[in-house]
Amino acid sequence: MTAATNQKSIFHLDLRGCVEAASIYKRSRPIQWELCYVIAFLGTMKLLNFLKSRPVIIVLAIAVNITVIDVHSSSSNFPMDKSTITQFQPQIQLVHTLTGHKKVTFGVRAVAISSDGQTLISGGRDDTIKVWNLRTGKLLRSLNAHSDGITSIAISPDGNRIVTGGISTPTMKVWDLRTFLMLNSDSGHTQAVETVAISSDGKLIASGSDDRTIKLWDLHTLKLLDTIAAHSGFVSKVAFSPDMQTLVSAGGGDDNTIRLIDLQTKKTRHILKGHKTGVDAIAITPDSKKLVTGSFGQLVSRNRAISTLKLWNLQTGKLLHDFTDNFSSVESLAISPDGKILICGNYDGTIKLWSLETLKPLHTFEDGSSSVLGLALSRDGKTLASSNEDSTIHIWQIK
C-alpha cells in the first residue's frame, strides 16, 4: 500500500468516526445541536487538508450528512450561500468581422438580432440597412434606407418587420423583411427620431425624438395611438419592459433623467435621477424587475469617467447599485436571457461583462479602438454582435 493510499484510508476512517460520533451524540442529546456541528466540522477540516492540492471545492457539513459539491459541475442542484458562489468566467471568441458599411463618422450605431438567431440587421451613418447571415457572416441584402444616417433599429418578435429611425429628419420607417419593401415613412415627429423599440408582444412601436416626445404606434396598422410628453431634453432611448407594464425612456442633453411610464395610463410613475450627463443606454432584465442605465458619465480626467453605470428597481424606481468600477462612458448595454450577466459597450472600445448577481466584473475584452455604439445578444445568449464608431461589426461566441 502506498503512502498516499494509506493516508486516504486513514482519512476515511477518521472522518467516518467523526460522523458516527456526531450521529450518536445527536440521538442521545438532541437538544445540544451545536456540539454535533463542531464534531462534523472537525471531520470536514480533515477533508480539506487531504484535498488541499485538488481543484477548489465546497464542503458543507450539516449534522451527520456531509456532502462534497464540485462548484464547476453544472449538474449540482445543491443550494449554496451567495458568499460561496464561484463567479462564472465566460469564454469569448471572435468568429466574424463584418466590414460592409462604409467608414463614416459615428459608424454603425444600431444592430439587432432576429428571434431565431439567424439574421443580423445593422444600420449605419452611411445611410444603409444591411441584412447578414449571423452564422456565416455573409451579407444578404443592403438597403438604401435614410438619407441622413440611421440612429436605431428594432426587429419584431416574429422577425417579419423592422423599424428604423433617422438622424436629422423626423423620419421613422417600417420595413417588411420578407419583401424588403418599406411600409411606412411617417413618424409624426417634428424633429429627428433618436430611438425606436418594439414591444415584446409584437403589437406596439415606441419612437423617441429630439422634439422631446414619445409616440406609440400600432405595428400592424401603423396608426398613431398616443403622444407622450416625456423629457425636457431630447429622448435618447426607449424600451418596453418584457411584461408590457412599463415604458422606459431616457433623456439626453441637459435632462439626464429616466422615466418609468405606465403603459396602461401613459402616465409617468417614477422619475429616476442620478446620472450627471445624458443617458445613452438602457437595458431591462427579462423578469422586468430591474433596469440598467448607462451614460457618458462625469469626466474626472481625459480618459476616465465616473457615475456611468447604474442599476435600478424597475417597480419602485429605487437605485440599487452604482457600478463604480466602470471608468469609461457607456454607449450600449445588453442583458443575458437568464438575467444574470450585464454586457456593457464602452467609449474606450472595450466590452465589459458584469455579474448581476454579485455586481462584480466578470470579464473585459477589447472590441476595437473606437466606441462600442451598439450591442445585440441572441435569444439563447450564445452570440453577441457589437458595432463600432469605425463602422466595423464583430460577431462573438460566448461559452
C-alpha positions as CSV (number, residue, x, y, z in Angstrom):
1,M,0.0,0.0,0.0
2,T,1.4,3.4,-1.0
3,A,1.7,6.3,1.4
4,A,-1.0,8.2,-0.4
5,T,-3.4,5.2,-0.3
6,N,-2.6,4.7,3.3
7,Q,-3.3,8.4,4.1
8,K,-6.6,8.2,2.2
9,S,-7.7,5.1,4.2
10,I,-6.8,6.7,7.5
11,F,-8.6,9.8,6.4
12,H,-11.8,7.9,5.6
13,L,-11.7,6.0,9.0
14,D,-11.1,9.3,10.9
15,L,-13.9,11.1,9.0
16,R,-16.3,8.2,9.4
17,G,-15.5,8.1,13.1
18,C,-16.3,11.8,13.5
19,V,-19.6,11.4,11.6
20,E,-20.6,8.4,13.6
21,A,-19.7,10.1,16.9
22,A,-21.8,13.1,15.8
23,S,-24.7,10.9,14.9
24,I,-24.6,9.0,18.3
25,Y,-24.4,12.3,20.2
26,K,-27.2,13.8,18.3
27,R,-29.5,10.9,19.1
28,S,-28.6,10.8,22.7
29,R,-28.6,14.6,23.3
30,P,-31.0,16.1,20.7
31,I,-31.1,19.5,22.4
32,Q,-27.4,20.3,22.1
33,W,-27.1,20.7,18.3
34,E,-24.0,22.9,18.5
35,L,-21.7,20.1,19.5
36,C,-23.0,18.0,16.6
37,Y,-21.9,20.7,14.2
38,V,-18.5,21.0,15.9
39,I,-17.8,17.3,15.6
40,A,-18.8,17.2,12.0
41,F,-16.7,20.3,11.4
42,L,-13.6,18.6,12.7
43,G,-14.1,15.8,10.1
44,T,-14.5,18.5,7.5
45,M,-11.2,20.0,8.3
46,K,-9.5,16.6,7.7
47,L,-11.2,16.5,4.3
48,L,-9.9,20.0,3.4
49,N,-6.4,19.1,4.4
50,F,-6.5,15.9,2.5
51,L,-7.7,17.5,-0.7
52,K,-5.8,20.8,-0.4
53,S,-3.9,20.1,-3.7
54,R,-7.1,19.3,-5.6
55,P,-9.4,21.7,-7.5
56,V,-11.4,24.2,-5.4
57,I,-14.4,22.5,-3.8
58,I,-17.0,23.5,-1.3
59,V,-17.7,21.3,1.7
60,L,-20.9,21.6,3.6
61,A,-21.1,19.7,6.9
62,I,-24.6,19.7,8.4
63,A,-25.1,17.4,11.4
64,V,-24.2,13.9,10.2
65,N,-24.7,14.5,6.4
66,I,-21.5,15.6,4.7
67,T,-21.8,16.4,1.0
68,V,-19.0,17.3,-1.3
69,I,-20.0,19.7,-4.1
70,D,-17.9,20.4,-7.2
71,V,-18.7,24.1,-8.0
72,H,-17.5,23.5,-11.5
73,S,-20.2,20.9,-12.2
74,S,-23.4,22.3,-13.7
75,S,-25.3,19.2,-12.6
76,S,-25.3,20.1,-8.9
77,N,-28.6,21.4,-7.6
78,F,-27.5,21.8,-4.0
79,P,-28.3,25.2,-2.6
80,M,-25.3,27.4,-1.9
81,D,-25.0,30.6,0.1
82,K,-24.2,33.6,-2.1
83,S,-20.8,34.0,-0.4
84,T,-19.8,30.6,-1.7
85,I,-20.8,31.2,-5.4
86,T,-17.9,30.9,-7.8
87,Q,-18.2,33.6,-10.4
88,F,-18.8,32.3,-13.9
89,Q,-15.9,33.2,-16.2
90,P,-17.3,33.3,-19.8
91,Q,-15.2,32.4,-22.7
92,I,-15.4,35.0,-25.6
93,Q,-14.4,34.1,-29.1
94,L,-14.4,36.3,-32.2
95,V,-16.0,34.4,-35.1
96,H,-16.7,37.1,-37.7
97,T,-15.7,40.7,-38.6
98,L,-18.2,42.4,-40.8
99,T,-16.9,45.4,-42.9
100,G,-19.8,46.0,-45.3
101,H,-20.6,49.5,-44.0
102,K,-18.7,52.5,-45.4
103,K,-16.3,54.1,-42.9
104,V,-18.0,57.3,-41.9
105,T,-18.1,59.4,-38.8
106,F,-20.0,57.8,-36.0
107,G,-20.0,54.5,-37.9
108,V,-22.7,51.9,-37.1
109,R,-24.9,52.9,-34.3
110,A,-27.5,50.1,-34.3
111,V,-27.6,46.3,-34.5
112,A,-30.4,43.8,-33.9
113,I,-30.6,40.0,-34.0
114,S,-33.8,38.1,-35.1
115,S,-35.5,35.9,-32.5
116,D,-34.5,32.8,-34.3
117,G,-30.8,33.8,-34.1
118,Q,-30.2,33.5,-37.8
119,T,-30.2,37.1,-39.0
120,L,-28.4,40.3,-38.0
121,I,-29.7,43.7,-39.0
122,S,-27.3,46.7,-38.9
123,G,-27.9,50.4,-39.5
124,G,-25.1,52.9,-40.1
125,R,-24.4,56.5,-40.7
126,D,-23.7,55.5,-44.3
127,D,-27.5,55.6,-44.8
128,T,-27.8,51.9,-45.3
129,I,-29.5,49.0,-43.6
130,K,-27.7,45.7,-44.0
131,V,-29.0,42.2,-43.5
132,W,-26.5,39.5,-42.6
133,N,-26.5,35.7,-42.1
134,L,-25.4,35.7,-38.4
135,R,-23.9,32.2,-38.6
136,T,-21.7,32.7,-41.7
137,G,-21.2,36.4,-41.6
138,K,-22.4,36.7,-45.2
139,L,-24.1,39.9,-46.4
140,L,-27.5,39.0,-47.7
141,R,-29.0,42.4,-48.5
142,S,-28.2,46.1,-48.4
143,L,-31.0,48.8,-48.4
144,N,-30.6,52.5,-49.0
145,A,-32.7,53.4,-46.1
146,H,-32.3,57.0,-44.9
147,S,-30.6,60.0,-46.5
148,D,-29.2,61.2,-43.2
149,G,-28.0,58.0,-41.5
150,I,-29.7,55.6,-39.0
151,T,-30.0,56.1,-35.3
152,S,-31.6,52.9,-34.2
153,I,-33.2,49.6,-35.3
154,A,-35.8,47.4,-33.7
155,I,-36.9,44.0,-35.1
156,S,-40.3,42.4,-34.4
157,P,-40.5,39.2,-32.4
158,D,-41.7,37.2,-35.4
159,G,-38.8,38.6,-37.5
160,N,-41.0,39.9,-40.2
161,R,-40.6,43.7,-39.7
162,I,-38.0,46.2,-38.7
163,V,-38.4,49.8,-37.6
164,T,-35.6,52.3,-38.1
165,G,-35.0,55.9,-37.0
166,G,-33.3,58.7,-38.9
167,I,-30.7,61.2,-37.6
168,S,-31.5,64.6,-38.7
169,T,-35.0,64.4,-40.3
170,P,-38.2,63.4,-38.4
171,T,-38.4,60.1,-40.1
172,M,-39.3,56.6,-38.8
173,K,-39.5,53.9,-41.4
174,V,-41.1,50.4,-41.2
175,W,-39.8,47.6,-43.4
176,D,-41.1,44.2,-44.4
177,L,-38.1,41.8,-44.1
178,R,-39.8,39.2,-46.3
179,T,-40.0,41.5,-49.3
180,F,-37.5,44.2,-48.2
181,L,-40.2,46.8,-49.1
182,M,-40.8,50.0,-47.0
183,L,-44.2,50.0,-45.5
184,N,-44.3,53.4,-43.9
185,S,-42.1,56.5,-43.6
186,D,-44.1,59.0,-41.5
187,S,-43.0,59.4,-37.9
188,G,-45.3,62.2,-36.8
189,H,-42.4,63.8,-35.0
190,T,-41.2,67.3,-35.8
191,Q,-37.6,66.6,-35.2
192,A,-35.1,63.7,-35.6
193,V,-36.1,60.2,-34.3
194,E,-33.3,59.2,-32.0
195,T,-34.7,55.8,-30.8
196,V,-37.3,53.1,-31.7
197,A,-38.4,50.0,-29.9
198,I,-40.9,47.2,-30.5
199,S,-42.9,45.6,-27.7
200,S,-42.4,42.0,-26.6
201,D,-45.9,41.1,-27.8
202,G,-45.1,42.5,-31.3
203,K,-48.0,44.9,-31.2
204,L,-46.5,48.3,-30.5
205,I,-43.8,50.6,-31.7
206,A,-42.3,53.4,-29.5
207,S,-40.4,56.2,-31.1
208,G,-38.5,58.9,-29.2
209,S,-37.4,62.2,-30.8
210,D,-35.5,65.4,-30.4
211,D,-38.9,67.0,-30.1
212,R,-39.0,65.7,-26.5
213,T,-41.9,63.4,-27.1
214,I,-42.6,59.6,-27.4
215,K,-45.1,58.3,-29.8
216,L,-46.8,54.9,-29.7
217,W,-47.9,53.2,-32.9
218,D,-49.7,50.0,-33.8
219,L,-47.1,47.9,-35.5
220,H,-49.6,46.2,-37.9
221,T,-51.8,49.1,-38.9
222,L,-49.1,51.7,-38.4
223,K,-51.6,54.1,-36.9
224,L,-50.5,56.6,-34.3
225,L,-52.0,55.7,-30.9
226,D,-50.6,58.1,-28.3
227,T,-48.2,61.0,-27.9
228,I,-46.4,61.3,-24.6
229,A,-44.6,64.5,-23.4
230,A,-41.5,62.9,-21.8
231,H,-38.4,65.0,-21.2
232,S,-37.0,68.5,-21.1
233,G,-34.3,67.4,-23.5
234,F,-34.3,65.0,-26.4
235,V,-35.4,61.4,-25.9
236,S,-32.3,59.3,-26.3
237,K,-33.6,55.8,-25.6
238,V,-36.9,54.0,-25.2
239,A,-37.6,50.4,-24.2
240,F,-40.7,48.2,-23.3
241,S,-40.5,46.0,-20.3
242,P,-41.0,42.3,-21.2
243,D,-44.1,42.2,-19.1
244,M,-45.7,45.0,-21.0
245,Q,-46.3,47.1,-17.9
246,T,-43.7,49.8,-18.3
247,L,-42.3,52.0,-21.0
248,V,-38.8,53.3,-20.1
249,S,-37.4,56.5,-21.6
250,A,-34.1,58.2,-21.2
251,G,-33.3,61.9,-21.5
252,G,-30.4,63.4,-23.4
253,G,-29.0,66.9,-23.4
254,D,-29.4,68.5,-20.0
255,D,-32.3,66.2,-18.9
256,N,-30.2,63.3,-17.5
257,T,-33.3,61.5,-16.2
258,I,-35.0,58.2,-16.8
259,R,-38.8,58.0,-16.8
260,L,-40.8,54.9,-15.9
261,I,-44.1,55.3,-17.8
262,D,-47.2,53.1,-17.0
263,L,-48.2,51.6,-20.3
264,Q,-51.9,51.4,-19.3
265,T,-52.3,55.0,-18.2
266,K,-49.4,56.6,-20.2
267,K,-48.5,58.5,-17.0
268,T,-45.0,58.8,-15.5
269,R,-44.8,56.5,-12.5
270,H,-41.2,57.4,-11.4
271,I,-38.5,59.8,-12.5
272,L,-35.0,58.4,-11.8
273,K,-32.2,60.9,-11.1
274,G,-28.6,60.3,-10.5
275,H,-26.7,60.5,-13.8
276,K,-24.6,63.6,-14.3
277,T,-25.0,63.6,-18.1
278,G,-27.4,62.4,-20.7
279,V,-28.4,58.7,-20.6
280,D,-27.2,56.9,-23.7
281,A,-28.1,53.3,-23.0
282,I,-30.8,51.3,-21.1
283,A,-31.5,47.6,-20.6
284,I,-34.2,45.7,-18.7
285,T,-33.9,42.3,-17.2
286,P,-36.1,39.5,-18.7
287,D,-38.1,39.3,-15.5
288,S,-39.0,43.0,-15.7
289,K,-37.8,43.7,-12.2
290,K,-34.6,45.6,-12.8
291,L,-33.3,48.4,-15.1
292,V,-29.7,49.2,-16.0
293,T,-28.8,52.6,-17.4
294,G,-25.6,54.0,-18.8
295,S,-24.4,57.5,-19.6
296,F,-21.3,59.5,-20.7
297,G,-20.6,60.0,-17.1
298,Q,-18.7,62.6,-15.2
299,L,-15.2,63.1,-16.6
300,V,-12.5,63.2,-13.9
301,S,-9.6,63.0,-16.4
302,R,-9.2,62.9,-20.2
303,N,-9.8,59.1,-20.4
304,R,-11.6,58.5,-17.1
305,A,-15.3,58.9,-16.3
306,I,-17.3,58.0,-13.2
307,S,-21.1,57.6,-12.4
308,T,-21.6,55.9,-15.8
309,L,-23.5,52.8,-14.9
310,K,-26.4,52.3,-12.6
311,L,-28.9,49.5,-11.5
312,W,-32.5,50.4,-10.5
313,N,-35.6,48.6,-9.2
314,L,-38.0,48.9,-12.2
315,Q,-41.0,48.7,-9.9
316,T,-40.1,51.3,-7.2
317,G,-37.5,53.4,-9.1
318,K,-35.0,52.9,-6.3
319,L,-31.3,53.0,-7.1
320,L,-29.9,49.5,-6.2
321,H,-26.3,49.8,-7.2
322,D,-23.8,52.2,-8.7
323,F,-21.1,50.4,-10.7
324,T,-18.1,52.5,-9.5
325,D,-15.6,50.2,-11.2
326,N,-16.7,51.2,-14.7
327,F,-14.4,54.1,-15.6
328,S,-15.5,54.7,-19.2
329,S,-18.5,56.3,-20.7
330,V,-21.3,53.8,-21.6
331,E,-22.5,53.7,-25.1
332,S,-24.5,50.4,-25.3
333,L,-26.0,47.7,-23.0
334,A,-27.4,44.2,-23.2
335,I,-28.5,41.6,-20.6
336,S,-28.3,37.8,-21.0
337,P,-31.6,35.9,-21.4
338,D,-31.2,34.4,-17.9
339,G,-30.8,37.9,-16.4
340,K,-27.5,37.1,-14.8
341,I,-25.0,38.9,-17.0
342,L,-24.8,42.5,-18.0
343,I,-22.9,43.4,-21.1
344,C,-21.6,46.9,-21.4
345,G,-20.1,48.6,-24.5
346,N,-17.8,51.4,-23.6
347,Y,-16.5,54.6,-25.2
348,D,-12.9,53.3,-24.8
349,G,-13.5,50.4,-27.2
350,T,-13.9,47.7,-24.5
351,I,-16.8,45.4,-23.7
352,K,-17.2,44.6,-20.1
353,L,-19.3,41.7,-18.6
354,W,-20.7,42.1,-15.1
355,S,-22.5,39.7,-12.8
356,L,-26.0,41.0,-11.9
357,E,-25.9,38.5,-9.0
358,T,-22.7,39.6,-7.3
359,L,-22.5,43.0,-9.1
360,K,-18.8,42.3,-9.8
361,P,-16.9,42.4,-13.1
362,L,-16.6,39.0,-14.8
363,H,-14.6,39.8,-18.0
364,T,-13.2,42.7,-20.1
365,F,-12.1,42.4,-23.7
366,E,-11.1,44.7,-26.5
367,D,-13.7,45.2,-29.2
368,G,-11.5,47.7,-31.2
369,S,-10.0,51.2,-31.0
370,S,-13.3,53.1,-31.2
371,S,-16.5,53.4,-29.2
372,V,-18.8,50.4,-29.0
373,L,-22.0,52.0,-30.2
374,G,-24.3,49.0,-30.5
375,L,-24.8,45.6,-28.8
376,A,-27.2,42.8,-29.6
377,L,-27.5,39.4,-28.0
378,S,-29.1,36.3,-29.4
379,R,-32.1,34.8,-27.6
380,D,-30.0,31.8,-26.5
381,G,-27.3,34.2,-25.1
382,K,-24.6,32.5,-27.1
383,T,-24.0,35.1,-29.9
384,L,-23.1,38.7,-29.3
385,A,-23.0,41.4,-32.1
386,S,-21.1,44.6,-31.4
387,S,-20.9,47.7,-33.7
388,N,-18.3,50.4,-33.6
389,E,-17.7,54.0,-34.4
390,D,-15.3,52.9,-37.1
391,S,-18.1,51.1,-39.0
392,T,-17.0,47.6,-38.1
393,I,-19.3,44.9,-36.7
394,H,-17.9,42.0,-34.7
395,I,-19.7,38.7,-34.0
396,W,-18.7,37.0,-30.8
397,Q,-19.4,33.5,-29.5
398,I,-20.0,33.2,-25.8
399,K,-19.4,29.9,-24.0
